[in-house]
Amino acid sequence: MAEYTSWKGKNVVITGATGFVGSWLTKSLLEKGAHVTIIVRDVHPKGFLDSIKNEYQKLNGIVFGDLTCRSTVERTINDNEIDTCFHLAAQAIVNVALTSPISTFESNIIGTWNILEACRTSKTIKKVVVASTDKVYGEPQSVPIKEDHPLLAKYPYDVSKASIDMLTMSYHQTYGLPIGLTRCSNIYGGNDLNFSRIIPDTIRSVLLNKNPKIRSDGTPVRDYMHVSDVVNAYLRLAGHMDRTDVVGKAFNFGTGKPSSVLNLVNKIIEISEKSHLKPIVLGKESKLINEQYLLSDRARTLLNWKATKSLEDGLKETIDWYSENESLWKHLV
């Protein structure tokens, strides 16, 4: 099977480039020689800019604006003759969505239909990759979850992402827009400063020599995938979207090796060589799905993709990143 396309000289736009996964994707595409334009609403100098500081000058352009403004999106895509759009921007913090559902719906849903409409009317767009999530499946009827599993989202963040899925598929089915959907398992890695997530929060506690806290009872099972495998998934999908058996499909991306939360936390403690620390199991989060992990056979068969980073190796790299970049996160304690 042919490898995915060369990105050298390709005009690419990335939304959500200042976020965790977006910054990794931006850096990778810049290294591959793509002409990258990003749309930015908020700038976090000690996150995104530091993560790509060596490649920062290579950006084709930075457009400051909100995705809920359609004219900004259309102008960016048309003026830069964009070939490929990676739409990662979203309000992605679950607790924020619970307390502020309207702003989450506006950001995630309106922002997405503006991207899709701008791409539909563009004369240069050839590929649109839209970031979804495994959360769109809701409480799974069976695991591992396949792509044909119904979308059973219930809560604001999950529903906003399920709406994005349906909007994206509608633009493909109705207008023939060349789209691809990514549904990834839980993503971790360096430069994630959202400490409501279990991995960065645990690593931060361990590096500060504190007993890490587990909000649940520790039994929920999830799949944890390193961000480098996620970036590879995005690029692999985009590179194969000229094929009729790939375009217009949703793809699950996961390692297929799930872990309980308690085992995950203990592994971080072990790798950090802090055996004197013990998890504090709070058991406060009761409305959690017990098991949620994906089957990635479609990606393996059609895209020749699989996750290559083991959980142990990925956690070692991630712990090293937080240890070496303490100045980026210690003030957030």
N, C-alpha and C positions, 0 to 999 in steps of 0.2 A: 504493500500500500504506500502510495506517495506521501512524503512528508508534507506538512502544512506550508503554506506560501511564505516566500520571503517578504519581510516587512520593509525592506529598504526603500525609501522614497514614497511609501504609501501615506496618504493623508488620512489621519485618524483623529477622531474626537473621543474624549473620555469624560463622562460625567462621574462625579464621585471620586475624582482623582486625588482629593485631599484626604480621603478616608483610608482606612487600614488596607483593604485589598486593592483599592484604586491606586494607592501610592506604589505598591509593588508592581502592578500592571503597567503603570506609567513608566517606571524605571526600566522594566524589561523591554518595552517597545522602543524607548529612546536608545537603549543599548543595541537594538536590532536595526537602528537607522530609520525608523518611522518618523514622519513629520507629525508630531503630536500637538494637538490643541486641546486645552482643558477648559471646562466651564466651572467657575468657582463662585460659590455664594459667600462662604466664610473661609478665612485663612487662619490656619493654626501653625504659626512659624516653628514651634518646637516639635512638630510631628511631621507633616508632609514635606516641608521644605528641607528639613535636615535629612530625611530619608532619601531624597534624590539630589542632594546638594551638588554632587559631582556632575550630574547630568542636567541640572536646572537650566543652564544657558542653552541647552539644545532644544528646549520647547519651542514649537512653532508659534505659539501664542497662548495667552491666558485671558479668557473672557470673564469679566466679573459680572455676575447676574444670577437671577433666580430662574430655575426651570419652569416655574409657573408662569413666566413671561414668554409667550410663544414667539414673539418677534425676536427676542434675544437668541433663542434656539435656532430659529430659521436663518437668521443672519449669520450665525456662527457656522452652520453647516454649508450654507451657500457661498459665503465669502471665502471659505477655506477649501472649497471643492472636495468635501469629505467623501472618502471612499468607504470607510468602515467606522461604525459608531459602536462604542462599548458603553452601555448605559448601566452604571453601577450606583448612581446617586439614589439615596433613600434615607428616610429617618428610620434607623435600624435598631434603636434601643427599645426593647420590649416594654420596659417600665414607663418610658416616656410616652409610648403609644397608649398605654393603659390610662395614664393621667391626662393625656392631651390627644385624644383620638382625631379631632378635626384637623389639627395641623399635620398629623401623620398622614391622613387621607389626602389632604391637599398636596403635600410634598410628594408623596409616593404615586398617587393616581394621576393628578393633574399634570405633574411633571412628566410622567410617562406618556400620557396621550399627546402632550406637546412634542416630545421627542419623536414619537411614531408618526405624527402628522407632518412634522418637518422633514423626516426621512422619506415619507411617501411622496411629497411634492418635490423632493430634490432630484436634480438631473444627474447627480454623480454617485449617489449612495448605491453600494453593491451589497453591503452586509450590515446587519444590525444584531448585535448580541446583547440580550437583556438579562440582567441578573435577577434570578428568583431565589428560592430557598426551599429546603425540605419542609419548612414549617407550613407550606401551603397544603400539605397532605393531612394536617390535623392529627387526630387520634387514629393511628393506622389500623386498618382492618387485619393486616398481617405484615410481618417483617421477614426479610428485608423488603422495602417498599419499591415497587416498580413504577415506571412513568405513567402507566395506565390506571394507577390508583386514583380514585376520585379526590377532588380537592375539597377537603372537609374542614377548612379553616373556620375558627370560631371567634378569636380575639382580634382586637384592632390591627396590630402589626401583621398577623397572619392573613387576615382578610384583605388588607391593603395589598399584600404581595400576591394573593390569589387573584385579586382584581387585575393586577398588572399582567399576570399570566393570561387571563382571558382577553384583555385588551390587545396584547401582543399577538396572540393566536388569531384574533379577529382581523387584525391588519394584514396578516398573511393570507388568511382564507378569503377575505373580501377584496383586497387590493393587490395581492401577490407580493407584498413587501418581503424581501429576503431576510427572515429573522431566524434566530436560534435562541433558545431559552436554557439557562443554566440553573439547575437545582442542586445546590451544594450542601453537604453535611456541615457540621460545626467547624469553623475555620479558626486556626490559631497561627501565631508566628510573631516575630519581632515587629515593633511599631504599632501594636494594638494598644491604645491607651484607654480603651473602654473597660474599666475595672469592674463593671457589673458582670463581665464574663468570667467564667470559672478559672480558665488557665492564666490570664494575666493577673487576676486577683490573687491566686494561689502563689504564683511566682513572686509577686510583690511581697506577700506576707513572709515567704520563706527567706527572701533576700534581706528582709528587715528582722529576721530571726524571731518571727511571731508565728504562733500556731495558726494555720489557715482555717478559715471558717467555711463550712458547707451549709448553704441555706436549706437544701432539701435533706432527706434522710440518707442520702448517699447512694441509693439504689437505682435511680434512673440511668438507663443505658443509652449512650449516644456514640456517634462516630466522629472522631476528631481528625481533621485533615490539615496538613501544613499548607500555608498560603502559597508556597512555591508550586505545589501540585495544582492548586486552584488556578494560578496564572497560566500554567501550562494547559489546563483544561480550556480556558477562555481562548487562548491562541490556537489551540488545536481545532476547536469548534469553528472559529472564524475562518481558519484556513481551509476547511473542508466544505464550506457553505455553498460552493458552486455546484455541489452534487445534489441531485434530486432526492436521494435517499437520506440526506442530512438536513437540508433547508426546511424550515417550518416545523421542526421537531423540538421537544423538550428533552434535555439530557440530565440524568442523575450523575453526580460526581461524588464519590466517597471512597473510603479505603476498604470497606467491607470487613473491618476488624473493630467492632464496637467495644466500648469499655464502660464500666460503671463509673459514676462520679467519684465514689470513694477510692476505687482502684487508681483512677487518674491522679487524684490528689496525692495518694501514697507514692505513686511513681515519681511525681515531681519532687517530693521530699527525698526519695531514695537517690535520684539523679543528682540532687543538690548536696548530697552527703550531709543532711541535717536530720539524722535519725532521732535526735532528741525532741524534735517537733512532732506533734500529734494533731490530726484533724479534729476540729470542734464541730460536731454534727448538730446543727440547730433544729433541723426538721420543721422549719417554718413554712416551706413551700409545699403545699399539699396538692395543688391543682396542676400537677406535672404529668406529662405523658411518660409512662413507665419505660417503654422501649421505642426508639425511633432511629432507624438507620436504613441506608439505601442500598439497592441493587444497581450496580453500574454496568451491567452487561451490554446495554445499548452503546455506551461510550467506548467500551472495550472492542466491540464488534465493528462499529461504523467509523470510529475515530482512531482506533488503535491506541487508546489512552488507558492508562491505569495509574493510580497513585504509587509513587516510588519511594516516598520518604516514610520510614517506619516511625511509629509514635515515639519510641525512645530516642531516635536520632533527631527527630523534629523538636522534641522537648529540650534536648541538650542544646541545640542551636538557639532555641528561643530563650532559654535561661541565660545563655551566654550573652545574647543581645541585650536583655534587661540589665544584666550585670555591667556590661560595657557602656550602657547609655543611661545610667542612673540619673543624670541631670535632666533627662526628658520627662521623667515620671515621679521622681521623689517629691517634688513640690506638690503633687496631686494627692499625697497621703493625707 
